[in-house]
Amino acid sequence: MHSQSSWMILLAVICMIFMQVSFSAEGFSSREDDKIVSLPGQPQISFQQYAGYITVDQKQNRALFYYFVEAETDPASKPLVLWLNGGPGCSSVGAGAFSEHGPFRPSGGGNLVTNEFSWNKEANMLYLESPAGVGFSYSANASFYDYVNDTITEQDNFIFLLQWFAKFPEYKNRDFFITGESYAGHYVPQLAKLIVQSGLNFSLKGIAIGNPLLEFSIDMNSEGVYYWSHSLISDATYELINSVCNTSQLWRERIRGSLSAACRAVSAQLSSEIPFEIDDYDVTADVCVSSGQSRSQSQLHKHPLRPKFQFSLQEGSNQPEASENIDLCVQEKSYEYLNRKDVQEALHAQLVGISSWSFCSQVINYDGQNLEIPTIGVVGSLVSSGIRVLVYSGDQDSVIPFSGTRTLVNGLAKYLKLNSTKTYRPWFEDKQVGGWTQIYGDILTFTTIRGGSHMAPFSSPKRSLALFKAFLAGNPLA
């Protein structure tokens, strides 16, 4: 993040001028142009849906795609919530909306089913595919994809919001929250801080980030003890991690594309003990087993924060279901659904410079060094500005384990001299332990979701919705 707030304010003014120019540009889509009549295979609904593009750079023809669903009931009284998936470079529409907490989930055979734990029961939900090159978002100038970083992403997201609020002005003064998961531990606090420093706060009340990357060394070093404590690796391998090559060093070398001999040895040992059939993002869960290929053949992304999406499920395959009737293959079905031409037409979506939609971008080159820039201090600045912060962790995620996140939040509270107003304790949902929570100064909260994965609203939808509802209301969990 930039340190000079005056530069931020100047940026806001420039963006407002830019907004006025772009709205008069030929080809601008109106709100009614973006209204979705009906999605193929969707059940009957009583709320409105919109999808389309906001141009964030007129000269380069760079546009971000959004999907907006009004609250299920009484949208005029409900807050506005922006959702950002991480990656960096993964889709908020495919993951957040259609695989996690949107109003529908693809069921196969071209149909959508109602998600009874959709977050639009509590809020008006805005899903943004960011940066350009992710999902349906695009840059007509493909050279943009050669180098993308956090600064570009936060500025484009900010311009998007300015434009979007002009298109939907009734939401400009609505209570506003920014949420996301994984690498959105960068996206969300960076965007929130830019909004605060611009002076155009859009009634920003709080942020919520799930299993977030906040400090690379602490987050990634938590993996080794998590593997060992969950019986994924042997004592001998755990000793290697502690003495030869720790997990943050291993990921750092992988990102940079060159493994030392020591880290190669540790990587090989980890691979021999943790089969690909174990999902690092949900270590106790069963997996969707595709017909016709092995999981090792189907791995598309080797980035440490990108889920192991796979896309070859044949219709009629008999797949197990997890608790709460979770469809373990919903990500594959979302991929198939969003690649249908009739679905893309209903969403007013385009494929620009790509042949198909994908969960995580195949075109952008994101600056890997940004992963190592801590954002826990940015979170602290938001707390100091009076913005409520919720940091939550699905406790079955080994990629960004809850233990590292808990340590970071506790350390931040001590640095800010925030006393614990609610001590570490279990919280309950439907007479079962939903997880554990601790509140500092009535403004900073750390919460675990028991049984939750890296994408907690997918694996633990009921508990995630209960947490989301309490967060929006500013209430402690039961």
C-alpha positions, 0 to 999 in steps of 0.5 A, spaced: 500 500 500 502 507 498 503 511 504 502 518 502 494 519 503 495 525 499 496 521 493 490 517 495 486 523 495 488 525 488 487 518 485 480 519 488 479 525 484 482 523 478 477 517 478 471 521 479 473 525 473 474 518 469 468 516 471 464 522 468 468 521 462 467 514 461 459 514 463 458 518 456 462 513 452 459 510 447 457 503 449 456 504 456 451 499 459 445 501 463 443 498 469 437 495 465 442 492 460 445 488 466 439 486 468 438 478 468 432 476 465 433 468 468 439 464 468 438 457 464 435 452 469 434 456 475 428 455 480 423 461 481 426 467 485 423 473 488 429 477 487 433 481 482 439 479 479 444 483 474 451 482 471 455 485 466 461 490 465 464 496 468 470 499 464 476 501 469 480 503 463 477 506 457 484 507 453 486 500 454 479 497 454 480 494 461 473 492 464 471 488 470 465 483 470 460 483 476 454 479 478 450 482 483 444 479 487 439 483 491 437 480 498 432 475 498 427 479 502 427 487 503 433 489 499 432 496 501 433 495 508 439 490 507 447 492 507 451 491 501 457 486 501 462 486 496 466 479 495 473 478 492 476 471 491 483 470 492 488 466 488 491 471 486 487 470 480 481 466 481 474 467 480 469 470 485 463 468 480 465 461 479 468 460 486 464 465 491 457 465 487 456 458 484 460 454 489 460 457 496 454 462 498 451 465 492 443 463 491 444 457 486 449 451 485 449 447 479 446 440 480 448 437 473 444 436 467 444 444 466 440 445 472 441 450 478 438 448 485 437 453 491 442 454 496 439 454 502 445 458 506 446 463 501 448 470 503 443 474 500 438 472 505 442 477 509 445 482 504 445 484 497 451 481 494 456 483 489 461 478 486 467 481 482 472 478 478 478 481 479 483 483 476 482 483 469 484 477 466 480 473 471 474 469 469 470 474 464 474 480 466 478 482 460 483 487 458 483 488 450 490 490 451 493 483 452 500 486 454 496 488 461 497 481 463 504 481 463 505 484 469 499 485 474 500 486 482 496 488 488 497 496 487 494 495 480 488 491 483 486 495 488 486 501 484 482 498 479 477 495 484 476 502 487 475 505 480 470 499 479 466 501 485 466 508 483 463 506 477 458 501 480 455 506 485 454 511 479 450 505 476 446 503 482 446 510 486 441 507 491 447 503 495 452 509 495 449 510 502 448 503 504 452 500 510 457 497 506 462 491 507 468 488 503 469 480 504 473 475 501 478 469 502 485 467 501 489 472 497 483 476 498 487 477 505 491 482 500 485 485 496 480 486 501 484 490 506 488 494 501 481 496 497 478 498 504 484 502 506 484 506 499 477 507 500 478 510 507 484 514 505 480 517 499 475 520 503 469 517 499 468 511 504 461 509 501 459 508 508 464 502 509 463 499 516 467 493 516 471 487 512 471 480 513 477 475 511 477 468 511 483 463 511 487 470 509 494 471 507 496 476 512 504 475 513 507 470 508 512 467 513 508 466 519 502 463 515 506 458 510 510 456 516 504 454 520 503 448 515 508 444 517 506 443 524 499 443 521 501 437 517 504 433 523 498 434 528 493 432 523 497 425 521 499 427 514 506 427 515 511 422 519 515 425 525 521 424 521 519 429 515 516 434 521 524 434 523 526 435 516 521 441 515 524 444 522 531 443 520 532 443 513 527 447 509 521 450 513 514 450 509 515 458 508 522 457 505 519 451 500 513 455 498 518 461 497 522 457 492 517 454 489 514 461 487 520 463 484 521 457 480 528 454 483 528 449 489 534 448 493 537 441 494 535 441 501 528 444 499 527 439 493 528 433 498 523 436 503 518 437 497 519 430 495 518 427 502 512 431 503 509 428 496 511 421 498 507 422 504 501 426 502 497 423 496 494 428 491 487 425 493 488 429 500 485 436 499 490 441 502 484 446 502 480 441 506 484 435 509 479 431 512 474 431 506 473 426 501 474 429 494 470 429 487 473 423 483 473 425 476 471 419 471 477 418 466 483 421 469 486 421 475 487 427 480 494 428 479 493 428 471 488 434 472 492 439 477 491 445 473 494 450 478 501 449 482 500 456 486 500 455 493 494 459 494 490 456 488 485 450 489 486 444 486 480 445 481 479 439 476 474 439 470 472 432 467 466 429 471 462 425 467 454 426 468 451 420 472 458 419 476 456 417 483 459 421 487 459 421 495 456 427 499 459 430 505 455 433 511 450 438 510 449 435 503 455 438 500 456 436 493 463 435 492 463 436 485 460 443 485 466 446 482 466 442 476 459 443 475 460 450 476 465 450 471 461 446 466 455 451 467 459 457 466 462 455 460 455 454 456 454 459 451 446 460 453 449 461 460 454 466 458 449 470 454 444 470 460 450 473 464 451 478 459 458 475 459 464 475 453 470 471 452 475 476 450 482 473 448 480 466 451 477 460 449 473 458 455 472 461 462 476 458 467 476 458 475 483 461 476 486 465 470 491 462 465 493 469 462 495 473 467 502 474 470 501 476 477 507 479 481 509 473 486 513 478 490 507 481 492 505 475 496 511 476 501 508 483 503 505 483 509 498 486 510 496 485 517 499 492 518 494 494 513 488 491 517 491 494 523 490 501 520 483 499 518 481 497 526 485 504 528 480 508 523 474 505 526 472 499 521 470 493 524 474 487 522 473 479 522 478 474 521 475 467 520 478 460 519 476 454 516 480 449 521 481 444 516 485 448 511 492 446 511 494 451 506 493 457 511 492 454 517 488 457 523 494 457 528 498 462 524 492 467 523 490 466 530 497 468 532 497 474 527 490 477 530 493 476 537 499 479 536 495 485 532 491 486 538 497 487 543 500 492 538 494 496 538 493 495 545 486 492 544 483 488 551 480 482 550 472 484 551 470 476 549 475 471 551 477 465 547 471 461 547 466 456 543 460 458 539 454 454 537 450 453 531 444 449 532 446 446 538 453 444 536 459 447 537 460 452 530 468 453 532 471 458 537 472 466 537 475 471 541 473 479 540 478 484 542 476 491 543 469 490 540 472 491 533 477 486 532 474 478 532 478 472 530 473 466 529 474 459 527 469 455 523 469 447 526 470 443 520 471 448 515 475 448 509 479 454 506 473 455 502 469 455 509 462 457 506 462 451 501 464 446 506 460 449 512 455 453 509 450 453 515 455 455 520 458 460 515 452 463 514 451 464 522 457 467 522 456 472 516 449 474 519 452 476 526 458 480 523 453 484 519 449 485 525 455 487 529 453 481 534 458 476 538 456 469 536 452 465 541 
